[in-house]
Amino acid sequence: MMSMAPILMHSDHVSPSARQALRAASSARPEHRDALLVTAARILHAETGLPCEDVKELVGLPTGDC
């Protein structure tokens, strides 16, 4: 699955807390990565108002249940 996470984690237009979660996810062990991506998606959803499915897609998560 393609992800915008590498771009988002370096963007000044993304909050520091979301960037931190994305950076942590990128260096995390595979079994912890999804939980950190969910955290980043929740932050982005709360701060931007983008739909849940959209932020999940942006960070590279399946867009199922929100």
PyMOL Python script that loads the backbone (N, CA, C, O; Angstrom):
from pymol import cmd

cmd.read_pdbstr("""\
ATOM      1  N   MET A   1       0.844  -1.176   0.000  1.00  0.00           N
ATOM      2  CA  MET A   1       0.000   0.000   0.000  1.00  0.00           C
ATOM      3  C   MET A   1       0.890   1.241   0.000  1.00  0.00           C
ATOM      4  O   MET A   1       1.829   1.344   0.790  1.00  0.00           O
ATOM      5  N   MET A   2       0.590   2.167  -0.882  1.00  0.00           N
ATOM      6  CA  MET A   2       1.321   3.419  -0.978  1.00  0.00           C
ATOM      7  C   MET A   2       0.913   4.326   0.172  1.00  0.00           C
ATOM      8  O   MET A   2      -0.252   4.331   0.570  1.00  0.00           O
ATOM      9  N   SER A   3       1.837   5.080   0.703  1.00  0.00           N
ATOM     10  CA  SER A   3       1.577   5.933   1.848  1.00  0.00           C
ATOM     11  C   SER A   3       2.211   7.299   1.638  1.00  0.00           C
ATOM     12  O   SER A   3       3.265   7.424   1.015  1.00  0.00           O
ATOM     13  N   MET A   4       1.554   8.310   2.163  1.00  0.00           N
ATOM     14  CA  MET A   4       2.095   9.663   2.145  1.00  0.00           C
ATOM     15  C   MET A   4       2.886   9.947   3.421  1.00  0.00           C
ATOM     16  O   MET A   4       3.408  11.049   3.588  1.00  0.00           O
ATOM     17  N   ALA A   5       2.979   8.979   4.312  1.00  0.00           N
ATOM     18  CA  ALA A   5       3.640   9.176   5.603  1.00  0.00           C
ATOM     19  C   ALA A   5       5.051   9.750   5.475  1.00  0.00           C
ATOM     20  O   ALA A   5       5.397  10.661   6.227  1.00  0.00           O
ATOM     21  N   PRO A   6       5.882   9.254   4.551  1.00  0.00           N
ATOM     22  CA  PRO A   6       7.233   9.830   4.455  1.00  0.00           C
ATOM     23  C   PRO A   6       7.228  11.325   4.128  1.00  0.00           C
ATOM     24  O   PRO A   6       8.099  12.067   4.583  1.00  0.00           O
ATOM     25  N   ILE A   7       6.272  11.750   3.360  1.00  0.00           N
ATOM     26  CA  ILE A   7       6.168  13.177   3.022  1.00  0.00           C
ATOM     27  C   ILE A   7       5.575  13.943   4.200  1.00  0.00           C
ATOM     28  O   ILE A   7       6.064  15.017   4.551  1.00  0.00           O
ATOM     29  N   LEU A   8       4.535  13.402   4.805  1.00  0.00           N
ATOM     30  CA  LEU A   8       3.864  14.075   5.918  1.00  0.00           C
ATOM     31  C   LEU A   8       4.796  14.284   7.101  1.00  0.00           C
ATOM     32  O   LEU A   8       4.712  15.314   7.770  1.00  0.00           O
ATOM     33  N   MET A   9       5.685  13.332   7.375  1.00  0.00           N
ATOM     34  CA  MET A   9       6.533  13.456   8.560  1.00  0.00           C
ATOM     35  C   MET A   9       7.575  14.552   8.428  1.00  0.00           C
ATOM     36  O   MET A   9       8.237  14.899   9.406  1.00  0.00           O
ATOM     37  N   HIS A  10       7.728  15.100   7.231  1.00  0.00           N
ATOM     38  CA  HIS A  10       8.687  16.184   7.019  1.00  0.00           C
ATOM     39  C   HIS A  10       8.010  17.501   6.646  1.00  0.00           C
ATOM     40  O   HIS A  10       8.691  18.492   6.380  1.00  0.00           O
ATOM     41  N   SER A  11       6.696  17.520   6.624  1.00  0.00           N
ATOM     42  CA  SER A  11       5.959  18.708   6.202  1.00  0.00           C
ATOM     43  C   SER A  11       5.706  19.655   7.370  1.00  0.00           C
ATOM     44  O   SER A  11       5.257  19.242   8.439  1.00  0.00           O
ATOM     45  N   ASP A  12       6.001  20.928   7.142  1.00  0.00           N
ATOM     46  CA  ASP A  12       5.714  21.957   8.148  1.00  0.00           C
ATOM     47  C   ASP A  12       4.218  22.196   8.290  1.00  0.00           C
ATOM     48  O   ASP A  12       3.785  22.851   9.238  1.00  0.00           O
ATOM     49  N   HIS A  13       3.423  21.672   7.357  1.00  0.00           N
ATOM     50  CA  HIS A  13       1.971  21.843   7.407  1.00  0.00           C
ATOM     51  C   HIS A  13       1.295  20.787   8.274  1.00  0.00           C
ATOM     52  O   HIS A  13       0.080  20.829   8.471  1.00  0.00           O
ATOM     53  N   VAL A  14       2.067  19.850   8.786  1.00  0.00           N
ATOM     54  CA  VAL A  14       1.558  18.791   9.664  1.00  0.00           C
ATOM     55  C   VAL A  14       2.032  19.110  11.081  1.00  0.00           C
ATOM     56  O   VAL A  14       3.175  19.521  11.286  1.00  0.00           O
ATOM     57  N   SER A  15       1.155  18.919  12.041  1.00  0.00           N
ATOM     58  CA  SER A  15       1.493  19.267  13.422  1.00  0.00           C
ATOM     59  C   SER A  15       2.687  18.457  13.925  1.00  0.00           C
ATOM     60  O   SER A  15       2.924  17.337  13.474  1.00  0.00           O
ATOM     61  N   PRO A  16       3.432  19.036  14.861  1.00  0.00           N
ATOM     62  CA  PRO A  16       4.573  18.309  15.427  1.00  0.00           C
ATOM     63  C   PRO A  16       4.178  16.966  16.049  1.00  0.00           C
ATOM     64  O   PRO A  16       4.933  15.998  15.951  1.00  0.00           O
ATOM     65  N   SER A  17       3.016  16.898  16.681  1.00  0.00           N
ATOM     66  CA  SER A  17       2.614  15.641  17.311  1.00  0.00           C
ATOM     67  C   SER A  17       2.340  14.563  16.265  1.00  0.00           C
ATOM     68  O   SER A  17       2.691  13.402  16.474  1.00  0.00           O
ATOM     69  N   ALA A  18       1.725  14.923  15.155  1.00  0.00           N
ATOM     70  CA  ALA A  18       1.485  13.952  14.082  1.00  0.00           C
ATOM     71  C   ALA A  18       2.799  13.540  13.425  1.00  0.00           C
ATOM     72  O   ALA A  18       3.000  12.367  13.114  1.00  0.00           O
ATOM     73  N   ARG A  19       3.690  14.504  13.216  1.00  0.00           N
ATOM     74  CA  ARG A  19       4.994  14.174  12.624  1.00  0.00           C
ATOM     75  C   ARG A  19       5.782  13.235  13.533  1.00  0.00           C
ATOM     76  O   ARG A  19       6.439  12.307  13.059  1.00  0.00           O
ATOM     77  N   GLN A  20       5.713  13.480  14.835  1.00  0.00           N
ATOM     78  CA  GLN A  20       6.421  12.623  15.783  1.00  0.00           C
ATOM     79  C   GLN A  20       5.883  11.191  15.735  1.00  0.00           C
ATOM     80  O   GLN A  20       6.653  10.231  15.736  1.00  0.00           O
ATOM     81  N   ALA A  21       4.551  11.057  15.692  1.00  0.00           N
ATOM     82  CA  ALA A  21       3.958   9.718  15.607  1.00  0.00           C
ATOM     83  C   ALA A  21       4.353   9.021  14.311  1.00  0.00           C
ATOM     84  O   ALA A  21       4.619   7.820  14.311  1.00  0.00           O
ATOM     85  N   LEU A  22       4.393   9.756  13.217  1.00  0.00           N
ATOM     86  CA  LEU A  22       4.783   9.174  11.936  1.00  0.00           C
ATOM     87  C   LEU A  22       6.253   8.764  11.937  1.00  0.00           C
ATOM     88  O   LEU A  22       6.600   7.708  11.408  1.00  0.00           O
ATOM     89  N   ARG A  23       7.116   9.587  12.523  1.00  0.00           N
ATOM     90  CA  ARG A  23       8.538   9.223  12.610  1.00  0.00           C
ATOM     91  C   ARG A  23       8.726   7.985  13.488  1.00  0.00           C
ATOM     92  O   ARG A  23       9.506   7.090  13.163  1.00  0.00           O
ATOM     93  N   ALA A  24       7.997   7.952  14.604  1.00  0.00           N
ATOM     94  CA  ALA A  24       8.091   6.786  15.487  1.00  0.00           C
ATOM     95  C   ALA A  24       7.632   5.528  14.759  1.00  0.00           C
ATOM     96  O   ALA A  24       8.242   4.468  14.904  1.00  0.00           O
ATOM     97  N   ALA A  25       6.560   5.638  13.977  1.00  0.00           N
ATOM     98  CA  ALA A  25       6.051   4.483  13.232  1.00  0.00           C
ATOM     99  C   ALA A  25       7.058   4.015  12.193  1.00  0.00           C
ATOM    100  O   ALA A  25       7.215   2.814  11.972  1.00  0.00           O
ATOM    101  N   SER A  26       7.733   4.949  11.562  1.00  0.00           N
ATOM    102  CA  SER A  26       8.668   4.557  10.506  1.00  0.00           C
ATOM    103  C   SER A  26       9.876   3.801  11.047  1.00  0.00           C
ATOM    104  O   SER A  26      10.487   3.009  10.329  1.00  0.00           O
ATOM    105  N   SER A  27      10.221   4.041  12.309  1.00  0.00           N
ATOM    106  CA  SER A  27      11.379   3.348  12.872  1.00  0.00           C
ATOM    107  C   SER A  27      10.987   2.240  13.860  1.00  0.00           C
ATOM    108  O   SER A  27      11.852   1.587  14.444  1.00  0.00           O
ATOM    109  N   ALA A  28       9.692   2.038  14.039  1.00  0.00           N
ATOM    110  CA  ALA A  28       9.212   1.037  15.006  1.00  0.00           C
ATOM    111  C   ALA A  28       9.325  -0.375  14.444  1.00  0.00           C
ATOM    112  O   ALA A  28       9.392  -0.591  13.234  1.00  0.00           O
ATOM    113  N   ARG A  29       9.342  -1.316  15.369  1.00  0.00           N
ATOM    114  CA  ARG A  29       9.284  -2.725  14.979  1.00  0.00           C
ATOM    115  C   ARG A  29       7.927  -2.980  14.325  1.00  0.00           C
ATOM    116  O   ARG A  29       6.944  -2.329  14.679  1.00  0.00           O
ATOM    117  N   PRO A  30       7.857  -3.900  13.393  1.00  0.00           N
ATOM    118  CA  PRO A  30       6.612  -4.141  12.658  1.00  0.00           C
ATOM    119  C   PRO A  30       5.388  -4.366  13.541  1.00  0.00           C
ATOM    120  O   PRO A  30       4.293  -3.922  13.194  1.00  0.00           O
ATOM    121  N   GLU A  31       5.548  -5.039  14.663  1.00  0.00           N
ATOM    122  CA  GLU A  31       4.396  -5.316  15.519  1.00  0.00           C
ATOM    123  C   GLU A  31       3.864  -4.078  16.234  1.00  0.00           C
ATOM    124  O   GLU A  31       2.769  -4.121  16.794  1.00  0.00           O
ATOM    125  N   HIS A  32       4.615  -2.976  16.229  1.00  0.00           N
ATOM    126  CA  HIS A  32       4.178  -1.728  16.872  1.00  0.00           C
ATOM    127  C   HIS A  32       3.792  -0.651  15.863  1.00  0.00           C
ATOM    128  O   HIS A  32       3.195   0.362  16.226  1.00  0.00           O
ATOM    129  N   ARG A  33       4.131  -0.873  14.610  1.00  0.00           N
ATOM    130  CA  ARG A  33       3.961   0.164  13.589  1.00  0.00           C
ATOM    131  C   ARG A  33       2.500   0.581  13.391  1.00  0.00           C
ATOM    132  O   ARG A  33       2.206   1.776  13.345  1.00  0.00           O
ATOM    133  N   ASP A  34       1.593  -0.373  13.275  1.00  0.00           N
ATOM    134  CA  ASP A  34       0.194  -0.023  13.021  1.00  0.00           C
ATOM    135  C   ASP A  34      -0.402   0.813  14.142  1.00  0.00           C
ATOM    136  O   ASP A  34      -1.159   1.747  13.878  1.00  0.00           O
ATOM    137  N   ALA A  35      -0.077   0.497  15.377  1.00  0.00           N
ATOM    138  CA  ALA A  35      -0.609   1.277  16.501  1.00  0.00           C
ATOM    139  C   ALA A  35      -0.133   2.729  16.432  1.00  0.00           C
ATOM    140  O   ALA A  35      -0.897   3.648  16.728  1.00  0.00           O
ATOM    141  N   LEU A  36       1.106   2.934  16.048  1.00  0.00           N
ATOM    142  CA  LEU A  36       1.627   4.294  15.921  1.00  0.00           C
ATOM    143  C   LEU A  36       1.008   5.014  14.723  1.00  0.00           C
ATOM    144  O   LEU A  36       0.770   6.221  14.780  1.00  0.00           O
ATOM    145  N   LEU A  37       0.749   4.285  13.650  1.00  0.00           N
ATOM    146  CA  LEU A  37       0.080   4.896  12.500  1.00  0.00           C
ATOM    147  C   LEU A  37      -1.362   5.273  12.845  1.00  0.00           C
ATOM    148  O   LEU A  37      -1.862   6.298  12.383  1.00  0.00           O
ATOM    149  N   VAL A  38      -2.021   4.456  13.645  1.00  0.00           N
ATOM    150  CA  VAL A  38      -3.374   4.788  14.100  1.00  0.00           C
ATOM    151  C   VAL A  38      -3.336   6.073  14.925  1.00  0.00           C
ATOM    152  O   VAL A  38      -4.202   6.935  14.777  1.00  0.00           O
ATOM    153  N   THR A  39      -2.342   6.199  15.786  1.00  0.00           N
ATOM    154  CA  THR A  39      -2.197   7.422  16.580  1.00  0.00           C
ATOM    155  C   THR A  39      -2.019   8.632  15.671  1.00  0.00           C
ATOM    156  O   THR A  39      -2.664   9.661  15.875  1.00  0.00           O
ATOM    157  N   ALA A  40      -1.163   8.518  14.682  1.00  0.00           N
ATOM    158  CA  ALA A  40      -0.946   9.614  13.734  1.00  0.00           C
ATOM    159  C   ALA A  40      -2.231   9.942  12.988  1.00  0.00           C
ATOM    160  O   ALA A  40      -2.557  11.115  12.801  1.00  0.00           O
ATOM    161  N   ALA A  41      -2.959   8.925  12.562  1.00  0.00           N
ATOM    162  CA  ALA A  41      -4.213   9.146  11.839  1.00  0.00           C
ATOM    163  C   ALA A  41      -5.230   9.862  12.725  1.00  0.00           C
ATOM    164  O   ALA A  41      -5.929  10.761  12.260  1.00  0.00           O
ATOM    165  N   ARG A  42      -5.315   9.474  13.980  1.00  0.00           N
ATOM    166  CA  ARG A  42      -6.248  10.131  14.903  1.00  0.00           C
ATOM    167  C   ARG A  42      -5.886  11.595  15.100  1.00  0.00           C
ATOM    168  O   ARG A  42      -6.766  12.454  15.139  1.00  0.00           O
ATOM    169  N   ILE A  43      -4.603  11.880  15.225  1.00  0.00           N
ATOM    170  CA  ILE A  43      -4.160  13.268  15.379  1.00  0.00           C
ATOM    171  C   ILE A  43      -4.527  14.067  14.132  1.00  0.00           C
ATOM    172  O   ILE A  43      -5.085  15.160  14.233  1.00  0.00           O
ATOM    173  N   LEU A  44      -4.215  13.527  12.967  1.00  0.00           N
ATOM    174  CA  LEU A  44      -4.524  14.229  11.718  1.00  0.00           C
ATOM    175  C   LEU A  44      -6.023  14.446  11.557  1.00  0.00           C
ATOM    176  O   LEU A  44      -6.458  15.513  11.124  1.00  0.00           O
ATOM    177  N   HIS A  45      -6.803  13.445  11.903  1.00  0.00           N
ATOM    178  CA  HIS A  45      -8.260  13.559  11.812  1.00  0.00           C
ATOM    179  C   HIS A  45      -8.767  14.680  12.729  1.00  0.00           C
ATOM    180  O   HIS A  45      -9.581  15.506  12.315  1.00  0.00           O
ATOM    181  N   ALA A  46      -8.286  14.702  13.963  1.00  0.00           N
ATOM    182  CA  ALA A  46      -8.732  15.707  14.932  1.00  0.00           C
ATOM    183  C   ALA A  46      -8.298  17.117  14.535  1.00  0.00           C
ATOM    184  O   ALA A  46      -9.041  18.079  14.731  1.00  0.00           O
ATOM    185  N   GLU A  47      -7.107  17.234  13.984  1.00  0.00           N
ATOM    186  CA  GLU A  47      -6.570  18.558  13.682  1.00  0.00           C
ATOM    187  C   GLU A  47      -6.991  19.109  12.330  1.00  0.00           C
ATOM    188  O   GLU A  47      -7.024  20.325  12.139  1.00  0.00           O
ATOM    189  N   THR A  48      -7.311  18.237  11.398  1.00  0.00           N
ATOM    190  CA  THR A  48      -7.634  18.714  10.048  1.00  0.00           C
ATOM    191  C   THR A  48      -9.110  18.609   9.707  1.00  0.00           C
ATOM    192  O   THR A  48      -9.608  19.321   8.835  1.00  0.00           O
ATOM    193  N   GLY A  49      -9.807  17.717  10.401  1.00  0.00           N
ATOM    194  CA  GLY A  49     -11.210  17.489  10.058  1.00  0.00           C
ATOM    195  C   GLY A  49     -11.395  16.614   8.831  1.00  0.00           C
ATOM    196  O   GLY A  49     -12.521  16.414   8.375  1.00  0.00           O
ATOM    197  N   LEU A  50     -10.295  16.088   8.291  1.00  0.00           N
ATOM    198  CA  LEU A  50     -10.426  15.169   7.156  1.00  0.00           C
ATOM    199  C   LEU A  50     -11.144  13.908   7.616  1.00  0.00           C
ATOM    200  O   LEU A  50     -11.012  13.508   8.773  1.00  0.00           O
ATOM    201  N   PRO A  51     -11.896  13.283   6.732  1.00  0.00           N
ATOM    202  CA  PRO A  51     -12.577  12.040   7.103  1.00  0.00           C
ATOM    203  C   PRO A  51     -11.585  10.970   7.557  1.00  0.00           C
ATOM    204  O   PRO A  51     -10.448  10.913   7.090  1.00  0.00           O
ATOM    205  N   CYS A  52     -12.040  10.138   8.463  1.00  0.00           N
ATOM    206  CA  CYS A  52     -11.224   9.065   9.030  1.00  0.00           C
ATOM    207  C   CYS A  52     -10.606   8.199   7.936  1.00  0.00           C
ATOM    208  O   CYS A  52      -9.410   7.909   7.977  1.00  0.00           O
ATOM    209  N   GLU A  53     -11.400   7.790   6.974  1.00  0.00           N
ATOM    210  CA  GLU A  53     -10.881   6.932   5.905  1.00  0.00           C
ATOM    211  C   GLU A  53      -9.756   7.612   5.135  1.00  0.00           C
ATOM    212  O   GLU A  53      -8.795   6.959   4.729  1.00  0.00           O
ATOM    213  N   ASP A  54      -9.874   8.931   4.933  1.00  0.00           N
ATOM    214  CA  ASP A  54      -8.842   9.660   4.194  1.00  0.00           C
ATOM    215  C   ASP A  54      -7.523   9.706   4.951  1.00  0.00           C
ATOM    216  O   ASP A  54      -6.464   9.480   4.366  1.00  0.00           O
ATOM    217  N   VAL A  55      -7.577   9.998   6.254  1.00  0.00           N
ATOM    218  CA  VAL A  55      -6.319  10.070   6.999  1.00  0.00           C
ATOM    219  C   VAL A  55      -5.691   8.686   7.145  1.00  0.00           C
ATOM    220  O   VAL A  55      -4.467   8.557   7.140  1.00  0.00           O
ATOM    221  N   LYS A  56      -6.513   7.662   7.274  1.00  0.00           N
ATOM    222  CA  LYS A  56      -5.958   6.310   7.333  1.00  0.00           C
ATOM    223  C   LYS A  56      -5.239   5.980   6.030  1.00  0.00           C
ATOM    224  O   LYS A  56      -4.158   5.390   6.053  1.00  0.00           O
ATOM    225  N   GLU A  57      -5.816   6.347   4.915  1.00  0.00           N
ATOM    226  CA  GLU A  57      -5.175   6.107   3.619  1.00  0.00           C
ATOM    227  C   GLU A  57      -3.874   6.896   3.511  1.00  0.00           C
ATOM    228  O   GLU A  57      -2.875   6.383   3.007  1.00  0.00           O
ATOM    229  N   LEU A  58      -3.885   8.140   3.982  1.00  0.00           N
ATOM    230  CA  LEU A  58      -2.683   8.970   3.920  1.00  0.00           C
ATOM    231  C   LEU A  58      -1.504   8.348   4.659  1.00  0.00           C
ATOM    232  O   LEU A  58      -0.369   8.411   4.188  1.00  0.00           O
ATOM    233  N   VAL A  59      -1.771   7.750   5.812  1.00  0.00           N
ATOM    234  CA  VAL A  59      -0.672   7.190   6.594  1.00  0.00           C
ATOM    235  C   VAL A  59      -0.369   5.734   6.237  1.00  0.00           C
ATOM    236  O   VAL A  59       0.569   5.148   6.779  1.00  0.00           O
ATOM    237  N   GLY A  60      -1.151   5.147   5.331  1.00  0.00           N
ATOM    238  CA  GLY A  60      -0.857   3.801   4.864  1.00  0.00           C
ATOM    239  C   GLY A  60      -1.580   2.695   5.582  1.00  0.00           C
ATOM    240  O   GLY A  60      -1.125   1.552   5.571  1.00  0.00           O
ATOM    241  N   LEU A  61      -2.709   3.009   6.214  1.00  0.00           N
ATOM    242  CA  LEU A  61      -3.511   1.988   6.886  1.00  0.00           C
ATOM    243  C   LEU A  61      -4.687   1.572   6.008  1.00  0.00           C
ATOM    244  O   LEU A  61      -5.130   2.352   5.165  1.00  0.00           O
ATOM    245  N   PRO A  62      -5.193   0.369   6.191  1.00  0.00           N
ATOM    246  CA  PRO A  62      -6.411  -0.033   5.464  1.00  0.00           C
ATOM    247  C   PRO A  62      -7.554   0.903   5.835  1.00  0.00           C
ATOM    248  O   PRO A  62      -7.643   1.357   6.976  1.00  0.00           O
ATOM    249  N   THR A  63      -8.411   1.185   4.896  1.00  0.00           N
ATOM    250  CA  THR A  63      -9.462   2.182   5.113  1.00  0.00           C
ATOM    251  C   THR A  63     -10.772   1.581   5.581  1.00  0.00           C
ATOM    252  O   THR A  63     -11.824   2.181   5.364  1.00  0.00           O
ATOM    253  N   GLY A  64     -10.747   0.446   6.202  1.00  0.00           N
ATOM    254  CA  GLY A  64     -11.969  -0.191   6.705  1.00  0.00           C
ATOM    255  C   GLY A  64     -12.601   0.614   7.820  1.00  0.00           C
ATOM    256  O   GLY A  64     -12.767   1.828   7.703  1.00  0.00           O
ATOM    257  N   ASP A  65     -12.947  -0.052   8.885  1.00  0.00           N
ATOM    258  CA  ASP A  65     -13.645   0.591  10.003  1.00  0.00           C
ATOM    259  C   ASP A  65     -12.869   1.793  10.531  1.00  0.00           C
ATOM    260  O   ASP A  65     -11.641   1.791  10.617  1.00  0.00           O
ATOM    261  N   CYS A  66     -13.632   2.806  10.876  1.00  0.00           N
ATOM    262  CA  CYS A  66     -13.034   4.016  11.460  1.00  0.00           C
ATOM    263  C   CYS A  66     -13.487   4.162  12.899  1.00  0.00           C
ATOM    264  O   CYS A  66     -13.099   5.115  13.574  1.00  0.00           O
TER     265      CYS A  66
END
""", "prot")
cmd.dss("prot")
cmd.show_as("cartoon", "prot")
cmd.util.cbc("prot")
cmd.orient("prot")
